[in-house]
Amino acid sequence: MTLFERVVRPQLFRLGGGDAEVAHEWTLRRLRALSRRPVALAALRARYAVDAPRTVFGVRFPNPVGLAAGMDKDGAALPAWPALGFGFVEVGTVTAHAQPGNPRPRLFRLPASEAVVNRMGFNNAGAAALAARLAALPRPLGVPLGISLGKSKVTPLDEAVEDYLASYRALRGHGDYFAVNVSSPNTPGLRSLQDRAHLDALLGALVGEKPVLVKIAPDLTEAAIAELLEVCLARGAAGVIATNTTLARTGLATVDAERGAQVGGLSGRPLTRRARDVVAFVHSETGGRLPVVGVGGVLDPDDAARMFDAGASLVQLYTGFIYRGPALVRATARAAATTAAPDPVAGR
């Protein structure tokens, strides 16, 4: 076990009487303070940064291990993440309108299963606030910045395109790529935007000057994924992020069954196999024409290696980072340095 797992993680897990969101907020505050200390950032970079460059959908990544959306929704601690070894960072999910998200508690750890259940509900300060923060951020960040876009809860589904466009227009000067989140289970009706007609209209409006990726749910059937991929290819999407959290509850340890029954999306170890299977299906179905960002249940370098073998061009961490800390980022990026990119056709 690493020092993080032996010492730091137990302390974090006790904060707020075990409330996972309290620990999350505490960590972001500390990382935000750290982001204002250049000497400390340099020391962290010296320890954790790994050079394993890949170019995907026209963007050069210092290494293929990124921070998934949801960890730093409002970009509060952006300089800290590259210092901890991440080769790219995805902020958000951000919405056109600021919103508080769902009532607390809404984030639950399942330690025996190395999993998390969340029903955050796109809590964020809004696209305009994120744009202002990014405009004030010293650049360059040093790694590509992705921005995950979602639908505001107050916006009806038939007005979703304009809602996403409002966020995109506010932020397009700041992101190196944009992720269209149509797969969170925590905003009513959102997953219906994965349907052909809705997604076609959405991508028709958003695809343009910056790479646009579509984040998909692991709960879709292969037929539904295949239909979604047809739209992505026809509309010029730059890639797919596979996958979001799942509504399924298979793979939970018995001790976590009751707590795991919470409403929300499940991430972590129980999602490892399903996320990898979706990555493999997307890669096979598109013949490598759509780069895939693999996310879901990556808790050790072997998980990432299997994602790359399945066809992922990049991987992202969230729950794995919660349980394993920054050593996981470094180890995964180092392992990736010896792993060939899966398909030279996939947008490189």
C-alpha positions in Angstrom: 0.0 0.0 0.0 1.1 3.5 -0.7 1.5 6.3 1.9 -1.8 7.8 0.6 -3.6 4.5 1.1 -2.1 3.9 4.6 -2.3 7.3 6.0 -4.0 10.0 3.9 -7.0 8.1 2.7 -8.2 7.0 6.2 -8.0 10.6 7.4 -10.0 11.8 4.4 -12.6 9.2 4.8 -13.2 10.2 8.4 -13.9 13.9 7.5 -17.4 15.1 8.1 -18.3 11.9 9.9 -17.7 10.0 6.7 -19.6 12.3 4.4 -17.7 11.9 1.0 -18.7 15.3 -0.2 -17.1 17.0 2.8 -13.8 15.2 2.0 -14.2 16.2 -1.6 -14.6 19.9 -0.8 -11.8 19.8 1.7 -9.4 18.3 -0.8 -10.4 20.9 -3.5 -9.7 23.7 -1.0 -6.3 22.4 -0.2 -5.5 21.8 -3.9 -6.7 25.3 -4.7 -4.3 26.8 -2.1 -1.5 24.6 -3.5 -2.2 26.0 -7.0 -1.0 29.4 -5.8 2.4 28.0 -4.7 4.7 27.6 -7.7 7.5 26.0 -5.7 5.2 23.3 -4.4 3.8 22.7 -7.8 7.2 22.3 -9.3 8.2 19.8 -6.6 5.0 17.8 -7.3 5.7 17.8 -11.0 9.2 16.5 -10.4 7.7 13.6 -8.6 4.6 12.7 -10.5 4.9 14.1 -14.1 5.4 11.4 -16.8 6.3 12.1 -20.4 4.4 9.7 -22.6 3.0 11.9 -25.4 0.1 11.0 -27.7 -1.7 13.1 -30.2 -5.5 12.3 -30.4 -8.1 14.2 -32.4 -5.5 16.8 -33.3 -4.6 17.6 -29.7 -1.2 16.7 -28.1 -1.4 15.1 -24.7 1.8 14.9 -22.5 0.5 11.6 -21.4 -2.7 9.7 -21.9 -4.0 9.7 -18.3 -6.6 12.4 -17.6 -8.7 13.6 -14.7 -12.4 12.8 -15.5 -15.2 15.4 -15.2 -16.8 15.8 -11.9 -13.7 16.0 -9.7 -13.2 19.7 -10.3 -16.5 20.9 -11.7 -15.7 24.7 -11.5 -12.0 24.5 -12.2 -11.1 25.6 -8.7 -7.7 23.8 -8.6 -6.6 23.5 -12.2 -2.8 24.1 -11.8 -2.6 21.3 -9.2 -3.8 18.5 -11.5 -0.9 18.5 -14.0 1.4 18.8 -11.1 -0.1 15.5 -9.8 0.8 13.8 -13.1 -2.4 14.1 -15.1 -1.8 14.5 -18.9 -5.1 16.4 -19.3 -7.9 17.7 -17.2 -11.7 17.8 -17.9 -13.7 20.3 -15.9 -17.5 20.3 -15.4 -20.0 19.1 -16.1 -21.0 22.8 -16.5 -24.4 24.1 -17.4 -25.6 27.3 -18.9 -27.4 28.2 -15.6 -25.8 27.9 -12.2 -27.5 25.3 -10.2 -27.1 23.8 -6.7 -27.6 20.2 -7.7 -29.6 17.6 -5.8 -30.1 17.7 -2.0 -27.3 16.4 0.2 -26.1 13.8 1.1 -25.5 12.9 -2.6 -22.1 11.2 -2.7 -21.5 7.8 -1.1 -18.3 5.7 -0.8 -18.5 1.9 -0.9 -15.0 1.0 0.2 -15.3 -2.8 0.1 -16.3 -2.5 -3.5 -13.9 0.3 -4.3 -16.9 2.2 -5.7 -18.8 5.4 -5.4 -22.4 6.3 -5.8 -23.3 9.8 -6.7 -26.4 11.8 -7.5 -24.8 15.2 -7.6 -27.1 16.6 -10.3 -24.6 18.9 -12.1 -24.0 21.2 -9.2 -21.9 24.1 -10.6 -21.6 27.8 -10.7 -22.6 28.1 -14.4 -20.8 28.5 -17.7 -20.2 32.3 -17.3 -18.5 31.8 -13.9 -16.3 29.1 -15.3 -15.4 31.2 -18.3 -14.4 34.1 -15.9 -12.2 31.8 -13.8 -10.5 30.3 -16.9 -9.9 33.8 -18.3 -8.1 34.8 -15.1 -6.0 31.6 -15.0 -2.3 32.0 -15.9 -1.7 30.2 -19.1 -0.5 27.9 -20.4 -1.9 25.2 -18.1 0.6 22.8 -19.5 -1.9 20.1 -20.4 -5.0 20.1 -22.6 -8.2 21.3 -20.9 -11.5 19.6 -21.7 -14.8 21.1 -20.7 -17.8 18.8 -20.1 -21.2 20.4 -21.1 -24.5 19.4 -19.7 -28.1 20.5 -19.8 -29.5 22.8 -17.1 -32.1 21.2 -15.1 -34.6 24.1 -15.6 -34.3 23.8 -19.3 -36.9 21.7 -21.1 -35.6 18.9 -23.4 -37.0 20.7 -26.5 -34.7 23.6 -25.7 -31.6 21.5 -24.9 -29.7 22.5 -28.0 -29.7 26.2 -27.2 -28.8 25.5 -23.6 -25.7 23.5 -24.6 -24.9 26.2 -27.2 -25.0 28.9 -24.6 -22.4 27.1 -22.5 -20.3 26.4 -25.5 -20.3 30.0 -26.7 -19.3 31.2 -23.3 -16.4 28.7 -23.0 -15.2 27.9 -26.6 -12.2 30.1 -26.2 -10.9 28.2 -23.2 -11.3 24.5 -24.0 -9.0 22.3 -26.1 -11.9 19.9 -26.5 -15.5 19.7 -25.4 -17.4 16.7 -24.0 -21.2 16.6 -24.5 -22.6 14.9 -21.5 -25.9 13.3 -22.5 -25.5 10.3 -20.2 -25.6 11.3 -16.6 -28.3 9.4 -14.7 -28.9 12.3 -12.3 -30.6 14.9 -14.5 -34.2 13.9 -15.4 -34.6 13.0 -19.0 -31.0 13.7 -20.0 -30.2 10.3 -21.3 -32.9 10.6 -23.9 -30.5 13.0 -25.6 -28.5 10.0 -26.7 -31.4 9.1 -29.1 -30.7 9.6 -32.8 -32.9 12.7 -33.4 -31.8 14.6 -30.3 -28.1 13.8 -30.6 -28.2 14.7 -34.3 -29.6 18.1 -33.6 -27.1 18.6 -30.7 -24.0 17.7 -32.6 -25.2 19.6 -35.7 -25.1 22.7 -33.6 -21.9 22.1 -31.6 -19.5 20.4 -34.0 -17.2 23.0 -35.5 -13.9 24.7 -34.6 -13.1 22.6 -31.5 -13.1 18.8 -31.1 -16.4 17.7 -29.7 -16.7 14.3 -27.9 -19.9 12.5 -26.8 -20.0 10.8 -23.3 -22.1 7.8 -23.3 -23.8 5.6 -20.7 -22.7 2.1 -20.0 -26.3 1.0 -19.7 -27.1 1.3 -23.5 -27.6 -1.8 -25.6 -25.1 -2.5 -28.4 -27.8 -1.6 -30.9 -28.4 1.8 -29.2 -24.6 2.4 -29.1 -24.3 1.5 -32.7 -27.0 4.0 -33.6 -25.4 6.7 -31.5 -22.0 6.1 -33.3 -23.6 6.5 -36.7 -24.7 10.0 -35.6 -21.3 10.8 -34.2 -19.6 9.8 -37.5 -22.1 11.5 -39.7 -21.9 14.7 -37.7 -18.1 14.8 -37.4 -17.8 14.2 -33.6 -14.1 13.9 -32.7 -14.5 10.9 -30.4 -16.5 9.2 -27.6 -16.0 9.0 -23.9 -16.9 5.6 -22.6 -18.4 5.5 -20.1 -20.4 7.5 -17.6 -21.7 6.0 -14.3 -24.1 3.1 -14.3 -27.5 2.5 -12.9 -26.7 -1.2 -12.5 -25.6 -2.6 -9.1 -23.8 -5.8 -10.1 -20.4 -6.5 -8.6 -21.0 -4.9 -5.2 -19.5 -6.5 -2.1 -22.2 -7.9 0.2 -21.3 -5.4 2.9 -22.0 -2.5 0.4 -25.3 -3.8 -0.9 -27.6 -1.7 1.3 -25.6 1.6 0.9 -25.1 0.9 -2.8 -28.8 0.8 -3.3 -28.8 4.6 -3.1 -30.3 6.4 -6.1 -27.5 7.6 -8.4 -24.8 6.5 -10.7 -22.3 3.9 -9.7 -18.6 4.2 -10.5 -15.4 2.3 -9.6 -14.4 -1.4 -9.6 -17.9 -2.8 -10.4 -17.8 -0.8 -13.7 -14.4 -2.0 -14.9 -15.5 -4.8 -17.1 -18.5 -3.1 -18.6 -16.7 0.1 -19.4 -13.9 -1.9 -21.1 -16.5 -3.8 -23.1 -18.1 -0.6 -24.3 -14.7 0.8 -25.3 -14.0 -2.4 -27.3 -17.4 -2.2 -29.0 -17.0 1.4 -30.0 -13.5 0.8 -31.4 -14.7 -2.3 -33.3 -17.9 -0.8 -34.6 -16.2 2.4 -35.9 -13.1 0.6 -37.2 -11.0 2.9 -35.2 -12.4 6.0 -36.9 -13.6 7.5 -33.6 -11.0 7.8 -30.8 -12.2 6.6 -27.5 -11.5 7.9 -24.1 -11.9 5.0 -21.6 -13.2 5.8 -18.2 -14.8 3.6 -15.6 -13.2 1.3 -13.0 -9.5 2.2 -13.7 -8.0 1.4 -10.3 -4.5 0.2 -11.3 -2.2 0.3 -14.4 -3.4 -3.1 -15.5 -6.9 -1.8 -15.8 -5.6 1.1 -18.0 -3.5 -1.3 -20.1 -6.6 -3.4 -20.8 -8.5 -0.2 -21.8 -5.8 0.6 -24.3 -5.8 -3.0 -25.5 -9.6 -2.7 -26.0 -9.0 0.4 -28.2 -8.9 3.4 -25.9 -6.6 6.2 -27.1 -6.8 7.9 -23.7 -8.0 7.0 -20.2 -9.5 9.1 -17.3 -9.5 8.6 -13.6 -12.0 9.6 -10.9 -12.9 6.9 -8.4 -9.5 5.3 -8.8 -7.9 8.6 -7.8 -10.2 8.7 -4.7 -9.1 5.2 -3.6 -5.4 5.1 -4.8 -4.3 8.8 -4.9 -1.7 10.4 -7.1 0.6 7.3 -7.2 -2.0 5.7 -9.4 -1.7 8.6 -11.9 2.1 8.2 -12.1 2.1 4.4 -12.3 -0.6 4.4 -15.0 1.2 7.0 -17.1 4.5 5.2 -16.7 2.9 2.0 -17.9 1.3 3.8 -20.8 4.7 5.1 -21.9 5.5 1.5 -22.9 2.1 0.9 -24.5 1.7 1.5 -28.2 -1.3 3.6 -29.3 -4.0 1.1 -30.3 -4.8 2.3 -33.8 -2.9 4.9 -35.9 -6.1 5.7 -37.8 -8.1 6.9 -34.8 -7.8 10.6 -35.3 -4.1 10.9 -34.6 
